[in-house]
Amino acid sequence: MALRLDEIVARFGGEIVGAGDTVISRIGTLEGAEPGDLAFLANPRYRHQLATTRAAAVIMAPPVADGPAAAILTPQPYLYYARVAQWLNPVPVPAPGVHPSAVVEGDVAPSASIGPNVWVGPGSTIGGQVVIAANCSIGEGVEIGAGTRLASNVAIYSGSRLGERCLVHSGAVIGADGFGFAREADGAWVKIPQVGRVLIGNDVEIGAGTTIDRGALGDTMIGDGVKLDNQIQVGHNVRIGAHTAMAGCVGIAGSAVIGARCTVGGGAVILGHLNIADDVNVSAGTLVTKSIAGAGTYSGAVPFLEHGDWLKNFSRLRHLDAMADKIRALEQRLAALEKN
């Protein structure tokens, strides 16, 4: 697809600097862009690359700097880039219909596309424009809203519900049993039936290999607009508020409640039965062992602290050896003085 800058601005807003009839055909980085590319400047540390970029135009925040012959000025260049990139790279829409190798026992809308070797269990409802790629397993009584897309090899267990316009990547498992066991006196484990569901809102993205367990008694609930990266574990009865985003390998134990608009960095762990307030940012690798009542950024492991406090304490931690040497020297001087 080829677009003119004035066409882009007419659709998304912003201000053109230079020739509005400049034609671009793809998005590129400032450093790697070729003639005809539209680059973007979102991080000020790369501003020096404006002088050498080969891009035909750059999306950037004001003020204008020397460099590109044309630019689109906007207060949020990264968001603007995302929207232009979506326009330039539309998602392919497969033809509607059911592949001959699929087994469909539920209700599938005529506009849905069901790929090879898919199983749709009895009582399930598949909405309009849904795309289910090869080898997916859709259990009994599952509901999938309009426009949702499942990549290949996704498993959705019985009773789960997905809203509209969701995207589920390969290998995701939704609705498997939660980790619930009671212990016998001799140490043996007795399985607790997991009879709840997984309820997922609209516009949710679930990464490859991510697992979301069904509730033990109540439901596991994922709010509208939540974005889950690859290989995340969401335990039973967890609730995640709208528009929260989590990076890869996050682990959330059962019955934790995560607020809206939170971010959780890669590899962070949130223990069970905790409550996390809205607008909390958990840094990568952080171990959250108690509830967080207020918005802010939290970092660290044992224990985690408010981010600013953790940085100050960690900076001192790096000097512990030197501090120990000074303390030993002071102790020796003190002992010498006491002898005198």
N, C-alpha and C positions, 0 to 999 in steps of 0.2 A: 504494500500500500504506500502511495506517495501522497503527502499532505503539504499544503502551503501554511506558512506561519499565520497568515490572516485567517485561515480556516480553523486552525487550532485555537486562536484567541477568540474567535466568534463562538466557539463551543465552550471553552473553559474560562474565558476572561483573561485578564492580564494586560500588559502594555508591550507593544512591539517597539523595539529599537532597531532601526535599519530597514531593510527591504521586506515588506510584508509578503511579497510573492516568492520569497525564498522557499525552495522545495526540499523537504526532507523525507527519508524513507525508513529510517530506523533510529533507535536510541543507542547512544554510545557513551563511554566515559570520556572525560576531558582528555585523558592521556592517550586512549586508544581509538578515539573517533576518527573516522575517515570523512573526506568530502561528501556532503549529502547527509551526514548524520546530525542528529539533534542531541547535544550533550546537556548535562545539568551540573550545577554547582550548588550543593547542599551544605557542604562543610567548608567553613572559611579557610581551613588549613590548606586547601587545594586551590585557593584563589590565584596563586602564582602560575598555575597551569593555563590560565586564560590566555596568557601571552604566546603560548606555543601550540595550543590545540588546533587541530585541523577541522574541527566541527564546522558545519555551515551555520549553526546557530546554537545558543546556549540558553537554557532555562536558569534563571538566577534571581536573587533578591537584589533590589537596588542598594547602593548606587551602582551605576554602570562603570565598568573598568575597561581599560584598554585591552584589546584582544579580538574577540569575535566580531565579524562584520554585522551580525544580526543577533538579537537576543529577545527573549520574552521575560519581562520583569514581573515577579509575583512574590508576595510575602512568604509563601511556603513552596519553595522549589521542589522539594522531595515529593510532596503530595501531588504537585502539578505533574511531575515526571511520571508518577504512578498512573495517573489518569491518561496521559498521552500514550504511555506504553500499552495500556489496555486497548486503546483505540487502534494502535498500530498492530497489535497482536491478538486479534479476536480468537476466542476459543472455538475450535472446529465443532460443528454440530452434526453428529451422525444422523443418518436417515432413521426415521421412526420405524418401529416394528420389532418383532420378536424373532431372534435367530432360531433356525430349525432345531438346534441342539439344546436350546433352553427348555427348562421344565417350569411351567407357570401354573401354579395352583391358586393364585390370588387374583386380584382385580388390577389390571394394568391399563392406564390411559392410552388411547390410540396414538397420541403424540410422543409417547415414551419410546426409548430405544433400549432393548434388552439384548445383551451380547451373548457370545457363545458360552455354552456350559453353565449358564446362570440358573440357579434354583430360586424361585419365588414361592414361599410356603403358603399354605392355605390361610385364608382370612387376611392376607396382606393387601395393602392398598398402595399402588405406585402412581404418583401424580403426573400431570402433564409436563412434557419436556424433560422428564427425568432421564438420565443416561446411566445405565448400569453396565459396566464393561465386563469382559470375560471372567468367568470362574468365580463370580461373587455368589455368596450364600445369604439369602434373605429369609429369616425364620418366620414361623407362624405368627400372624397378627401384627406384623411390622407395618408402620405407616411412614411413607417417604413423601415429603411435600414437593410441590411443583418446582422444576428447574434445578433440583439437586443432582449432583454428579458423583458417581462412585467409580473410582479407578479399579483396575483388575484386582481380584483376590481379596476383596473386602468381605468380612463376615459380620452380619448383623443378627444377633440372637433374637429370639421370640419376644414380642411385646414392646420392642424399642420403637421410638418415634423420632424421626428427623424432620426438621422444618423445611422451609423453602430455601432454594438457592445455596444449599450447603455443598461443600466439596470435601470428599473423603478419599484420602490417598491409599495406595496399595498396602495391603498387609494390616490395615487397621482392623481391630476387633471391638465391636460395640455390643455390650450387654452380656459378656461372659460373667461367670459367677464371681462375686466378691470373695475375698479371703476371710472366711468366717468359720471358726472352729472352736469347740469347747473341749476342755481337757479332762480326761479321766484321771482317777487317782493314781493309776499306774503309769501315767504319762502319755497314754494313747490319745489321739485326737478324734473327735466326733464332729462330722461336717454339719454345719447349720445351713439348711436350704435357703437359697437366695431368691426370694419371690418378688422383689421389686422390679422396676423397669429402669431404662435409660431414656430420658426425655431431653431432646436437643432442639434448640430454638432455630430461628432463621439466620441465614448468612454466616454459618459457622464453618470453619475450615479445620479439618482433623488430619494431622500429618501421617506419613508412612510409619507403620509399625506401632502406632499409638493404641493403647488399650483403655477402654472406659468400662468399668465394672457396673453391673446392675446393682440396684439397692438390695439390702438384706430384707427389709420390710417396706420401707418407703422407697422413694425413687432417687436415682442419681440424676442431677439436673444441670444442663449446660445452657447458659443464657444466650440471647441473641448476639451475633457478631463476635463471639469468642473465637480466638485463633490459637490452635494448639499445634506446635511443631512436631517433628518426628520423635518417636520412641518416648512418649510421655505415658506415665501410668497414673490413671485417675481411679482411686479406690471407690468402694461402694458407699452410696449415700452422700458422696461429695456434691457440693453445690458451687458452681462457678458463675459469678455475676456477668452481666452484659458487657461486651467489648473488652474483656480481659484477654491478655495475650501471654503465652508461655513459650519459652524457647526449649530446645531439645533436651531430653533426658530428665525433665522435672519429674519428681515423684510426689504424689499427694496421697496420704493415707486416709483411711475411711472416715467419713462423717465430718471432714473439714469443710468449712464454709468460706469461700473466697469472694470478696466483694467485686463491685463493678469497676471497670477501667483500671484494673491492676496490671502490672507487668511482673513476670517471674523469669529471671535469667536462667540460662542453661545449667543443668545439674543441681539446681536447688531442690531441697527436700522440705516438705511441709508435713508435720506430724498430724495424727488424727485428732478429731474432735476439737480443733482449733477454729477460731473465728478471725478472719482477716478483713479489716475495714476496706471501704472503697478507696481507690486512688493510692494504693500502696505499691511501691516498687521494691521488689526483692532482688538483690544482686545475685549474679551467677555464683553457684556453689554454696549459697547460704543455707544453713540448717535452722529452720524455724521451729522452735520447741515450745513456744507459748503464743497465745493470741496477740494480735496487733490491733490496738483500738483506734489508732489515729493514722491519717494519711502521712506519707513520707517515704523516704528511701532507707532500706534496712540491709545491712551487710554483716558478714562474719559467720563463724561456725559455733564456737563454744565459749561464751554464749554469743548470739547475735545482738547487735546494738543499733541505735540510730546511726545512719551512715557516717555523719561527721564525727561522732564519738569513736566509731570503730576505726576510722582513718587515723585519728590522733593516737589511739592506743597502739595500733599496728606500727606506726612510725617509731614509737618507743620500743616496741618489741624487737625491732631490728638492731637496737643498740644495747641489748641486755648483756652481751659479753663484755663490752667496754664498761658498762655501768658496774658489773660484778668486779672487774679489775680495780676500778676506782674505790669501790667499797672495801675490798681487801686491803688496799694501800692505806685507806683512812683508818681501818681497824688496827693495822700494824703501827701507824703513827700514834694512835690513841693508847695502845698498849705500852709503847715506849714512854709516852708522857706520864702514864700512871706509875711506871717503875721509878721515874725520877721524882 
